[in-house]
Amino acid sequence: MSSVSQMATALATPSVERAVRRPRSGSGVGRLASSDSIDAGAFTPGTVIVDRYRIIGLLGRGGMGEVYRADDLKLGHPVALKFLPKELSGDPSRLERFYAEVRLARQVSHPNVCRVYDVAELDGQHYLTMEYVDGEDLASLLKRIGRLPSDKALEISRHLCAGLAAAHDKGVLHRDLKPSNVMLDGRGRARITDFGLAVAAEEASDGEISGTPAYMAPEQLAGKGASARSDIYSLGLVLYEIYTGRKAFDAVTLEELRRKKESAPRPPSDINREMNPVVERIILRCLENDPRLRPASALQVAAALPGGDPLAAALAAGETPSPEMVAASGEAEGLRPAVAWACLTVVLVGIAAAVWAGPRAQLLERVGAEMPPEVLTARAQELLQQIGFRERPVDEAVGFRIGEEYLRYVRQHDKSPSRWDHLERGGLQFWYRRSPRPLVPRRLFPSSKSGKSVPSYGRLVNIDDPPPDISGMATVFLTPRGDLTGLLVVPPQIEAVKTAPVPPDWNRLLIASGFDPTTLAPVDSQWTPPVYADARAAWQGSLPEEPRLPIRIEAASYRGRPVYFETVAPWTPAERVQRTEVGSGEKIQVVILLLLLATIIAGGALLARRNLRLGRGDRRGATRLALFALSLLSVSWLIGAKHVASADELVLFLAFACLALFESVLLWVLYVALEPLVRRRWPQTIVSWSRLLSAGPGDPLVGRDVLIGCITGTLIETIPRLATVAGPRLGVPPPRPQDVLPPLLLGTRPVIAETVSMLPDAIFFGFGMLLVLFLLRTLLRSEWAAATAFVLLFGIGRVLESDVKLLAIPVTVILLGGIAFVFIRFGLVAGITSLYFDFLSYHFPFTSDTSSWYFGVGLFGVALMAAIAIAAFRISLGARPAFSGVRLDE
């Protein structure tokens, strides 16, 4: 029989008749039987039907009808006509299947799929017109020559993947993919034919066995319905025959076939010694018994073939690439050792530069931080005992606070190059609190005057939380060098015995605050104390270190004991006097912010729901990310939060749980909403991210991107420090010194808690920046235009806020431009790493003075950054040796 006749017989043969019902045990496996001669059929050559098609001859006959070759007289090209048998035209089920074939097949238009044109009726007999493929079917070719040459086999494999992907992209399952349903046209191009058993993916039902048993997936043979992965299994069987010339499973009965398909077939390399191991691996993956272990799509199979590009194939097909496909793309090998060593060297040099510039650019070196928190705590306790408060407290808390009001005053009133050299009086403030009851905070977030808490997620004791409203509560404020700046003690609520008060010795507190009492002039008191007092006092003078600055000291006592003491400088705000008036502009900003937040949450939820409904959302990745963030927040809270041995601990836990769960769920929703958009339009930015979520941090590409992020994060923080150092040398006022994160000065637990909590912060910021860049890229249709807009969008406010434009402009361009470049060129993992390194470098107190009490904290930060960089360096090498002839794992 000719090859064309074989094609026609394959088109017309009723595969569903052979397998639509469950065969009884022991029945033979159905096969296509053909004859070497076919009669003329119902139409003789030369017959013209419906004044359009001239019959050339009968191509094949089967249970589902006859197939003729004909010429389309209107369009002038050959077609194939498939007629449903007359005796079956009246069968509604057969007729419905016939129309279903047409409806489904017409949806698929691809060079590797045989096209179906139309359906019509002639004298009560239905027929369809389809593309005529003049060639040979794959089954007869394999029977004639055996396995295909490697290069031709690879070409045909890609054709089959592309055609099957086109069908799946339209939601169509073939369900009967086999060599006899694959045609090779005159140019050697593979074409998938016969969608007679095809169904829409959502219509595939359990309990139905449809297809040719020898090419069915195990779940189809078990009556569990078909899916895209069932077609992938059939594709694997076809590829097995292409590369070996043999079937993967030979069986006489259906039960024997089922049993054999429960295990893996004989490795193709046992049959074909020249088998490419990459091809063998993907074929065996397609033939996994568990559908979940097979490739998720035909494009993933194409991507795994030698020379495959999953992203290009998916994007060219108009498909949203799956997370697995994105992870499969990109570079597979590690960095060359020379490049990896160069990157590591840049990171280590950048860390060294940050350590060198740190003392010259950070606030901590300018405030005279000579005493550690333990010494300052003892100093505060001693002061309280000296003024008569000797009761043993039940609970205590300490902390540091950045003097924002003082720094703002210096910036506004001093333009000299040395304006930040001496900030001892107000740049940083230490506070000590004691209470006769457990200090249980009440707020989720600290007030603006309390500064950042440790950690950010949970309730922490601050200057005013819990409020000082319990008799016996005391708060002492000191400069980092131990000078008293403030005192507040809550007097007794009930007076037991009224006695004549003895005036307190104010000189003791004046000396403790660093003033010479003889240089101060007593004046009338103007500032009322925030607690009840029966006597007040006030003095006026100037700062010892800055005689040109006036100073006022207010004090009050109750029954002879000081309950209030405060140094009032020009920068000290009168917080209880200032009226809190919300202007119309601020109201509008608050409304806009709330509307924006509501829109993000509602829009993200709707978009996430749509992505999940369409099967685009990466639930697995979103869940892993949310659980990772939740675990980090939990560790940070458990280690660093304020815990109390009472029922209040339940309240503290619930407060943390509400906030942490809200942020984790919000991250899950936003990830499901946004990640598919990035994956479809800008997948290159999340290749290493997809690998990180799917396989962990051991992938060389993940190591490379983390190493690049280490470089960027170090440089974008070192450059501003160098600019701060260079300011005085250029004769311009230097920018404000970089703040240290106060909790990092309070001991091991806060250091660990804050270091852990910085990572989810970096993840949130990283996704936010990627979203902005994605929207700008979509709007401007250019990556570098998006980067420029990104720098302008976030840099204008930074530049306008600065009073040193000469330094602010280049530093801002370098800082934001570097972040944008890393996100665009290397993706999300590198961007998040750069932000995390930026946080570490910015907040940790670096110093080269080994005698400094915070040297160990800075050393921990340096060691952590170096350890991350070295680990990334090792991972980025992959299987390459770090040195010539030496492997890292030996």
LUMVOPA-829665 format. One record per residue (C-alpha): x, y, z. Coordinates in steps of 0.25 Angstrom, whole numbers, plus 5000, padded with zeros to 4 digits. Example, Ala and Ser with C-alpha at 12.3 -4.5 7.8 and 13.67 -1.06 7.14 Angstrom:
BEGIN
504949825031
505549965029
//
This chain:
BEGIN
500050005000
500550144997
500950245007
499850335004
498850225005
499450185019
499250335023
497850325019
497550195026
498150255039
497150375037
495950295035
496250175045
495350185057
496250175069
495150205078
494450075073
495649995077
495750055091
494650145095
494050025104
494849955114
495349825108
495149695116
496349635122
497149555113
496749625100
497749665090
498349795088
497649865076
498449895064
498149955051
497949845040
498149895026
498049835012
499049855000
497849894991
496749994993
495550004984
495050124977
494050154988
492750224987
493250334977
493950304964
495150384960
494750514953
493450524960
493150674964
492350694977
491650814981
492250884969
493550904976
494350774979
494850684968
495150544973
496550494970
496450354977
496150284990
497250295000
496750215011
495550145018
495250115033
494150105043
494050255044
493850275029
494650295016
495650385012
495850434997
496850524991
496150634983
496550764976
495850894981
495450964968
495151094974
496451114982
497351024973
498050934983
497850794987
497050754999
496650625007
495150595008
494750515020
493350455019
492550395030
491950255026
490450275022
489950165032
490550255043
490150385039
488850365046
489550325059
489450455068
490650415076
491550385064
491050515058
491350595070
492750535071
492950575056
492550715059
493450715072
494650675063
494350795054
494150895065
495450855072
496350835060
495950965054
496451035067
497850985065
498651055054
500151025053
501150975043
501350845050
499850815051
498950765039
497950875037
496450855036
495650945028
494150925028
493050825030
491850805020
490750715016
490450635003
489250555001
489050535016
490550495017
491450585025
492950615021
494050705025
495150765017
496550765022
497950795018
498550695008
499950645013
500650585002
501650495009
501850375018
501350345032
502350325043
501950185046
502250135032
503550205031
504050145044
503550005039
504350025026
505650085032
505650065047
506150175056
506450315050
507750375049
508050465061
507950595055
506650565047
506150505060
506450635068
505750715057
504550625057
504450635072
504450785072
503350785061
502450685070
502750775082
502350895075
501050845069
500550775082
500850905089
500050985079
498850885082
499050895097
499151045096
497651045091
497250955102
497150835093
497650695097
497950595085
497850465093
498250385081
499650425078
500450315071
501350295059
500250265050
499650395053
500950475050
501150505035
502450555029
502250645017
503050665005
504050755012
504250655024
503350735033
502550665043
501050685044
500150635055
498850585049
497450515053
496850595064
495650495064
495850465079
496250605083
495450675094
495550805101
496450795113
495250835123
494350725116
495250605119
494550515128
494950405137
494450265134
494650285119
495750205112
495950265098
497150245089
498050135085
498450055097
499950035093
500050185093
499250225105
499750275118
499550185130
498450275136
497750265123
497750115123
497250125137
496050205133
496550325141
496350425129
497350495121
498150625123
499250695116
500250605123
499550485117
499950545103
501350565108
501350415112
500950385097
501950475092
503050405100
502650275094
502750335080
504050395083
504550255088
504250195075
504850305067
506150285074
506150135076
505350085064
504549995075
503350015083
503550045098
502549935102
502149815095
501049735100
500049635095
498849665104
498349785111
498649735125
500149705121
500249845115
499649915128
500649835136
501849875128
501450015128
501550015143
503050025142
504050095134
504350045120
505749985115
506650105115
506750155100
508350155101
508250005103
507649995089
508350115082
509850125087
509950265081
508750315089
508950455094
508850445109
508050585110
507050525100
506950395108
506750475121
505550555115
504950425109
504950355122
504350475129
503250475119
502950325122
502850345137
501750265143
501350375152
500750495143
501350595153
502750555150
502650575135
502950705128
501750805130
501650835115
502250805101
503050935102
503750885114
504050755106
504550845095
505350925104
506050805110
506450755096
507950795092
507950935087
506550965093
506151105097
504851085106
504651235108
504751265093
503851155089
502751185099
502751335096
502751305081
501551215083
500851325091
500851245104
501151285118
502351195121
502251115134
503151135146
503851005143
504051055128
504651185133
505551105143
506051015132
506451135123
507751215125
509151175127
509351035133
510851045136
511551125147
512451245145
513851225140
514851225152
515551355148
514151425147
513651375160
515051405167
514951545161
513451565166
513851515180
515051605180
514151725177
513251695188
514351675199
514951805194
513651875195
513451825209
514851875213
514552005207
513152015215
513951975228
514952085225
513952195221
512952155232
513552225244
513652345235
512252345230
511452285241
510652355252
511252265263
512652325261
512152465263
511352455275
512452415285
511952275288
512952235298
512052155308
511452025304
509952005308
510351935321
511052045326
510052145322
508952065329
509852055342
509952205341
508452225340
508252135352
509252205360
508552345357
507252295361
507852245374
508452375377
507152445376
506452355386
505852245377
506452115383
505252025381
505651895373
504851895360
504051785354
504451805340
505451895332
505751935318
506752005310
506952065296
507552165287
506852275279
507352355267
507252505270
506452545258
506152685263
507552715266
508152665253
507052745245
507452875253
508952855250
508552835235
507752965234
508653055242
510053005239
510652995225
512152985229
512952855224
513052815239
511652825243
511552675246
512852665254
512252685268
510852625271
511052585285
509952665291
508752615283
509152525271
508852395279
508052375291
508052265301
506852235310
506652145322
505252105327
504852035340
503551995346
502851935358
502051845348
502451775335
502651865324
501651815314
501551895301
500251935295
500551985281
500751905268
501752005263
502652105271
502252255271
503052345263
503852395275
504252255279
505052215267
505052085261
504851965270
505451825269
504951755263
503951825253
502951715255
502351715268
502151805281
503351855287
503651945299
503952085295
504052225301
502552245302
502052105301
501552065310
501152205315
501852255328
500552245336
500852155347
501352205360
502852175362
503152175347
504452245343
505152285331
506552335329
507152405317
508652405315
509552445304
510452335298
511552395307
510752385320
510252525322
508752545327
507852605317
506452565323
505752505335
504352465337
503752395350
502252365352
501952405367
501052325376
499552325373
499252335388
499952415398
500152345411
500752445420
500852595417
502152655422
502852785419
503652755406
505152775406
505652845394
506452745385
507952765382
507852815368
509352835366
509552685366
508652665354
509252795347
510652735349
510152605344
509652675331
511052735328
510752875333
511452955343
510453015352
511153145354
511053175340
509453155340
508553265344
507253235351
505953275344
504453255345
504053125340
503253125327
503152975323
502052895332
502452755335
501652645329
501452585343
500952645356
501952725364
501852825376
503152905373
503852955360
505153015356
505853065344
507253115339
507753185327
509153175321
509853125309
510452995304
511852965309
512352915296
511553025288
511553155296
510753225285
509553125287
508553165298
508053055307
506953055317
506752945328
505452915334
505252835346
504152795356
504052715369
502952645378
503152635393
504652675391
504952565381
505252605366
504152555357
504452635344
505752685338
505952735324
507052815316
506252905306
507152935294
506753015282
506352885275
505552835286
504052825281
502952865291
502152735287
500952765297
500752905292
500852885277
499452865271
499252745262
498552805251
498352725238
498352815226
497552785214
498752745206
499152635217
497752595217
497752575202
499052495203
498452405214
497252375205
498052345193
498952255201
497852175207
497152175193
498452125187
498652015198
497151975196
497351965181
498651885182
497951785191
496651775184
497351775170
498351675174
497251585180
496451595167
497651575158
498151455167
496751395166
496851405151
498251355149
497851235158
496551205150
497351205137
498451115143
499551225142
499751255157
500951185163
500351135176
501551055180
502551175179
501551265186
501351175197
502851145199
503151295199
502051325209
502451215218
503951265217
503551405220
502651365232
503751275238
504751395237
503751485244
503551375254
504951355257
505151505258
504051525268
504351405277
505851455278
505651605279
504351635284
503951675298
503351555305
502651555319
502351435328
500851465329
499551455322
500051585314
500951495306
499651435299
499351575295
500751605290
500751475282
499351505276
499851645272
501051585265
500251475258
499251565252
500251655246
501251545242
500051465236
499451585229
500851615222
501051475218
499651455212
499851585205
501151545200
500551415195
499351485188
500251595181
501251485177
500151405170
499551535164
500851585159
501851475156
501051415144
501151555137
502651565139
502751415135
502051445122
502551575118
503951585125
504351445129
505851465128
505751545141
505251425149
506051305144
506951295156
505751325165
504951215159
506151115161
506351165175
504851135179
504951005172
506250945175
506851035186
508151115186
509051015181
508851055166
510151115159
509251225153
508651255167
510051265172
510451365161
509351455163
509551455178
510951495176
510551605167
509651655177
510751655187
511551735178
510451835176
509951845190
511351875195
511751975184
510452055185
510652075200
512152095199
512052205189
511152295198
512052285209
513252325201
512452445196
512252475211
513752465213
514052545201
513052665204
513952745213
515152725204
514252785193
513952905202
512452875202
511552835214
511552685215
510252605214
509652555227
510452435233
509852305232
508952255243
509252135251
508152035254
507952055269
507551915273
508951865267
509551935279
508751855290
509351715289
509351585282
507851555282
507451685276
508651675266
508151535261
506651585261
506951705253
507851635243
506751525241
505651635239
506451705229
506351595219
504751595218
504951745217
505851725205
504851635198
503751725200
504551845194
505151755183
503751715178
503251865179
504451905171
504251795161
502751835159
503151985157
504151945146
503251845140
502151945139
503152055133
503651955123
502251915119
501852065117
503152115111
503451985103
504951995106
505751935118
506752055118
505652155117
504952085128
506352095136
506452245133
504952275138
505252185150
506452275154
505652405151
504452355159
505152315172
506352415170
505652545169
505152545183
506452495189
507152615181
506152725185
506252675200
507752685200
508452825203
509752775196
509252765181
510752745176
510852615183
509352575184
509152565168
510352475165
510152385177
508652375174
508952335159
509952235163
509152175175
507752165167
508452135154
509252025160
507951965166
507151975153
508351915145
508451795154
506951765153
506951775138
508151705135
508251595145
506851595151
506051585164
507051495172
508251595169
507351715173
506851655186
508251615190
508751755187
507651815195
507951725207
509451755206
509151905205
508351885218
509451815225
510551915220
509652035224
509251995238
510351915244
511352005252
512751985245
513952025252
515451995251
515652025266
515751885272
515651955286
514252005283
513151935290
512351925277
513551865269
512951725271
511551765265
512251825253
513151705252
511951615252
511351695240
512651685232
512751535235
511251515231
511451595218
512751525215
512151385218
510951405208
511951455197
512851335199
511651235199
511151305186
512551295180
512651145183
511251115178
511451205165
512551115161
511650995159
512550875156
513750955152
514950955161
515351085169
516751065165
517350985154
517350845156
516650855170
515250835172
514450905184
513750775188
515050685189
//
